[in-house]
Amino acid sequence: MTIIIDQPQFGVQPEEEVKIPNNNEEKEELVLDGGFSVPHTNSFGHSFRDYDVESERQEGVENFYRLNHISQSFDFVKRMREEYGKLDKVEMSIWECCELLNEVVDESDPDLDEPQIEHLLQTAEAIRKDYPNEDWLHLTALIHDLGKVLLLPSFGELPQWAVVGDTYPVGCAFDESIVHHKYFKENPDYKNPAYNTKYGAYSKGCGLNNVLMSWGHDDYMYLVAKENGTTLPSAGLFIIRYHSFYALHRSGAYKHLMNEEDFDNLKWLQVFNKYDLYSKSKVRVDVEKVKPYYQSLIDKYFPEKLRW
């Protein structure tokens, strides 16, 4: 089954569309595309993705990235992909996995302390309002973080640093735009000449599908969707795998590894990212009210039961 999707229209770059005023500017309402209002602060009253602000979570977030950057090596990622690519942990439906996320809180996120199911529905509903005809994008938003079940005992209860947080390529130089970059100096790949150059183990324009990313929920959910035969378009799978790849879609790093299809899909990832980041709030979603709609999309794009 081939799904043809219209490319989003871009008059300006996404980062120019969303302007967060500083303390000296008049704070006007911020609106994304079809009407989604962007909050000025996260649920803690701070700017979004501010990893330096003094807050009760800041110390824990920085320690998380220290462990992440030291441990996410090329060899580690290969081992994790081999182990979890077997998809032999659990068999369940997409919605059953959504409900499991009620037990998960992402310690790497300075903007959110609510159960993940709340964030999934907030993101999906915001996109649904602004892009009503792109049902694949609504479903992608709902499932993009389901890989965080890796934190739970039945999936191996991996440490947070191996499940959540910003992702980045391994097997080539760590770009300085990656948050808390200083901790990479203790990573075994940092001084390895096979992996510490611009291209490392890769080549120009090789395509991100040929690049190993730091292991976590993004890559795991990508493997689950792909190996279970989803009919989501390639842009949906691209969003799932790279939505935490902020060095790319926020800073523009690693584009030398991308191919033409990657650049096409990046446009949709940049649309998605605005909702993924700025829809984190205390506003509750009526799960039972919206469940029938999302269940219909699950039935359309996925088998009833999936191997995880």
C-alpha positions in Angstrom: 0.0 0.0 0.0 1.5 3.3 -1.1 0.4 6.5 0.7 1.0 9.8 -1.1 1.2 12.8 1.2 1.3 16.5 0.3 4.4 18.3 1.3 3.8 21.1 3.9 4.1 24.6 2.6 7.0 26.6 4.0 7.2 30.3 3.5 9.7 30.7 6.3 11.8 28.4 8.3 10.0 26.7 11.3 12.3 28.3 13.9 11.2 31.7 12.5 7.5 30.9 12.8 7.7 30.4 16.5 9.1 33.3 18.3 9.4 33.3 22.1 9.6 36.9 23.5 12.3 37.8 25.9 11.5 39.6 29.2 11.7 43.0 27.6 9.2 42.3 24.8 5.5 42.5 25.0 4.1 39.0 25.3 1.6 38.5 22.6 -0.2 35.2 22.0 1.9 32.8 19.8 0.1 30.8 17.2 1.3 27.8 15.1 0.1 27.3 11.6 -3.6 26.4 11.9 -4.2 28.0 15.3 -2.3 26.0 18.0 -1.4 28.6 20.7 2.2 28.3 21.9 2.6 28.8 25.7 5.4 31.1 26.8 6.7 28.8 29.5 6.7 25.1 30.4 4.7 23.5 33.3 7.5 24.6 35.7 7.3 28.3 34.6 10.6 28.2 32.7 11.5 28.5 29.0 11.2 25.3 27.0 14.4 23.2 26.7 16.3 25.4 29.1 19.0 23.1 30.4 20.8 25.8 32.4 18.0 27.3 34.4 18.1 26.6 38.2 15.2 24.3 38.9 14.5 21.3 41.1 15.0 19.0 38.0 18.0 20.7 36.5 20.6 18.7 38.5 18.9 15.4 37.7 18.7 16.3 34.0 22.3 17.2 33.7 23.4 14.0 35.5 21.2 12.0 33.1 23.0 13.5 30.1 26.4 12.8 31.7 25.6 9.1 31.9 24.0 9.1 28.4 27.0 10.7 26.7 29.6 8.5 28.4 27.7 5.3 27.7 26.2 5.7 24.2 29.0 4.3 22.1 28.9 2.7 18.6 29.4 -0.8 20.0 26.7 -0.3 22.7 24.1 0.8 20.1 24.9 -2.2 17.9 24.3 -4.5 20.9 21.0 -2.9 21.8 19.7 -3.0 18.2 20.6 -6.6 17.9 18.9 -7.5 21.2 15.7 -5.5 20.9 15.4 -6.0 17.1 14.4 -9.6 18.0 11.0 -8.2 19.1 10.6 -11.0 21.6 9.6 -9.2 24.8 5.8 -8.8 24.6 2.9 -9.1 22.2 0.2 -6.4 22.5 -1.8 -3.8 20.7 -0.8 -0.2 20.2 -3.5 1.0 22.6 -2.4 -1.4 25.3 1.1 0.1 24.9 -0.4 3.6 25.2 -2.0 2.6 28.6 1.3 1.2 29.8 2.8 4.7 29.5 0.8 5.9 32.5 3.6 4.4 34.5 6.4 6.4 32.8 7.8 9.8 33.6 10.8 11.0 31.4 13.6 12.2 33.8 15.5 13.8 30.9 12.7 16.3 30.0 13.0 19.7 31.8 9.5 20.7 30.6 7.3 17.8 31.7 6.5 15.8 34.8 3.1 14.3 33.7 2.6 10.7 32.7 3.5 10.2 29.0 0.0 9.3 27.8 -1.0 12.9 28.6 1.7 14.3 26.4 0.9 11.9 23.5 -2.7 12.9 23.4 -1.9 16.6 23.8 0.4 16.4 20.8 -1.9 14.4 18.7 -5.0 16.5 19.4 -3.1 19.8 18.7 -1.9 18.4 15.3 -5.3 17.0 14.5 -6.8 20.5 14.9 -4.4 22.1 12.6 -3.9 19.3 10.0 -7.3 17.5 10.0 -6.7 15.7 6.7 -3.3 14.1 7.7 -4.6 11.2 9.8 -1.2 9.4 9.5 0.3 12.4 11.3 -2.3 12.3 14.1 -1.4 8.6 14.7 2.3 9.3 14.5 1.9 11.9 17.2 0.0 9.4 19.4 2.7 6.6 19.1 5.9 8.5 18.8 7.0 8.0 22.4 5.7 4.4 22.9 9.2 3.1 22.9 9.6 4.5 26.4 8.1 1.3 27.7 11.7 0.1 27.6 11.8 1.6 31.1 9.4 -1.0 32.4 10.4 -4.5 33.8 8.8 -6.6 31.1 11.0 -4.8 28.5 14.2 -5.1 30.5 13.8 -2.0 32.7 16.6 -0.2 30.9 18.1 2.9 32.7 16.7 6.3 31.7 19.9 7.2 29.8 19.3 4.3 27.4 15.7 5.2 26.7 15.0 8.9 26.7 16.7 12.2 26.0 18.1 13.9 22.8 19.4 11.4 20.2 22.4 11.8 17.9 24.5 9.7 15.5 27.2 7.4 16.9 30.1 6.3 14.7 31.1 9.9 13.8 32.0 13.1 15.6 29.6 14.3 18.3 28.4 17.8 17.2 28.9 20.6 19.6 25.2 21.6 19.4 24.3 18.5 21.4 23.2 19.4 24.9 25.8 19.0 27.6 28.4 18.1 24.9 31.3 18.3 27.4 30.5 14.8 28.8 31.3 13.1 25.5 35.0 13.4 26.4 34.5 10.3 28.5 32.8 8.3 25.8 35.1 5.6 24.4 34.4 6.7 20.8 35.6 10.3 21.5 39.2 9.6 20.8 38.7 6.7 18.4 39.9 7.8 15.0 37.4 5.5 13.3 34.5 7.3 14.9 35.6 10.9 15.8 35.7 12.5 12.4 33.0 14.4 10.5 32.0 11.3 8.5 33.4 8.5 10.7 32.0 5.2 9.7 29.7 6.9 7.1 29.9 8.7 3.8 28.5 11.9 2.3 24.8 11.7 1.6 24.6 8.1 2.7 21.1 8.6 4.2 20.1 8.6 7.8 18.7 5.1 7.5 22.3 3.9 7.2 23.4 5.9 10.3 23.3 4.4 13.8 21.6 6.7 16.3 22.1 6.7 20.0 19.9 3.9 21.4 16.5 4.8 23.0 12.8 4.9 22.6 12.9 6.5 19.2 14.9 3.8 17.4 13.1 1.1 19.3 9.6 2.3 18.3 10.9 2.7 14.7 12.0 -0.9 14.7 8.7 -2.1 16.2 6.6 -0.2 13.6 8.7 -1.2 10.6 9.1 -4.9 11.5 5.4 -5.2 12.3 4.5 -4.0 8.8 3.0 -0.6 9.5 1.6 1.2 6.4 2.5 4.6 7.8 4.3 6.7 5.1 8.0 7.1 5.3 7.6 10.6 6.8 5.8 9.0 9.8 8.6 6.5 10.4 11.1 9.4 10.0 9.3 11.4 12.7 9.2 8.4 15.1 12.9 7.7 14.7 14.3 11.2 14.7 11.9 13.3 16.8 14.5 13.6 19.5 17.3 14.4 17.1 17.5 18.1 18.1 21.0 18.5 16.7 19.4 18.1 13.3 16.0 19.7 13.4 16.9 22.5 15.8 20.6 23.2 15.0 20.9 21.9 11.4 23.8 19.6 12.2 24.6 16.3 10.4 22.9 17.3 7.1 26.0 16.1 5.3 24.8 12.6 6.0 21.3 13.1 4.6 19.9 12.0 1.2 17.0 13.5 -0.8 14.3 11.5 1.0 15.6 12.6 4.3 15.3 16.3 3.3 11.7 15.7 2.2 10.8 14.0 5.4 12.6 16.6 7.5 10.0 19.2 6.5 7.3 17.1 8.2 9.5 16.4 11.3 9.9 20.2 11.7 6.1 20.6 11.6 5.7 17.8 14.1 8.4 19.1 16.5 6.6 22.3 17.2 3.7 20.4 18.6 5.8 17.8 20.3 7.7 20.5 22.2 5.1 23.2 22.8 2.0 21.1 23.6 3.4 20.0 26.9 1.0 21.5 29.4 -1.3 20.8 32.4 -4.3 20.7 30.1 -6.0 17.3 30.4 -7.4 15.4 27.5 -10.6 13.2 27.8 -9.1 9.9 26.9 -12.4 8.0 26.5 -13.8 10.7 24.2 -10.9 10.6 21.7 -10.1 6.9 22.0 -12.5 5.7 19.2 -10.9 8.0 16.7 -7.4 6.9 17.4 -8.4 3.3 17.6 -9.7 3.6 14.0 -6.3 5.0 12.9 -4.5 2.1 14.7 -6.7 -0.4 12.8 -5.9 1.4 9.5 -2.1 1.5 9.8 -1.2 -1.4 12.1 -2.0 -5.1 12.8 -4.2 -5.8 15.8 -1.3 -7.2 17.8 2.4 -6.3 17.5 5.6 -8.0 18.5 7.6 -5.7 20.9 
